[in-house]
Structures are given as C-alpha cells and as structure tokens.
Amino acid sequence: MLEDIDKTKFLYSGVGPLFPEYVMILEYISKNPKKNAKEIAKALKKTKVYSELGLLTNFGFILKEGYPYKFEITPKGLNSLGE
C-alpha cells in the first residue's frame, strides 16, 4: 500500500523515490547522451520507453532536443542518481 502512495505522489508531482525503471533510463542516458527513444529502448531491452521519457522530461530529470528527439540528463537527474 505504501508503495502505491509513493508511486502516485511521484506520478502526480515528481516527488519521492525514483522507481527502478526510471533509474535504469537515467543511468543509461547519463552514460550515453544524445540517444533517441528507439535506441534507449533497444539498449534496455524494452519495447517502448516513450511514456517514461515523457514523464522524466516533464519533471525536469532529462531534456529533449531536435527531431527525432535526443535525450540528455539534467543536473536534477544527476542529483537523483547521486552523482
């Protein structure tokens, strides 16, 4: 039950602990900047990561630029990883 509350808080306002799926994406982007969503999904062996990337972008953990979108980690994202 507590995990559901934490997940809801994070999904609503970006506050709280990061979940493992988001941490994996942030770690990959920090080591491999300027990758697009398709490359990230392939590297993480997932079918899609669009919704996760959108959420992380909306809360300021990563930035997207250009088209197709290339992703970079922000200082907030690095802080959440402990770097």
Sequence and secondary structure as in RCSB ss.txt:
>XXXX:A:sequence
MLEDIDKTKFLYSGVGPLFPEYVMILEYISKNPKKNAKEIAKALKKTKVYSELGLLTNFGFILKEGYPYKFEITP
KGLNSLGE
>XXXX:A:secstr
 HHHHHHHHHHHHS S   HHHHHHHHHHHHS SB HHHHHHHTT S  HHHHHHHHHTTSEEEETTTTEEEE H
HHHHHHT 
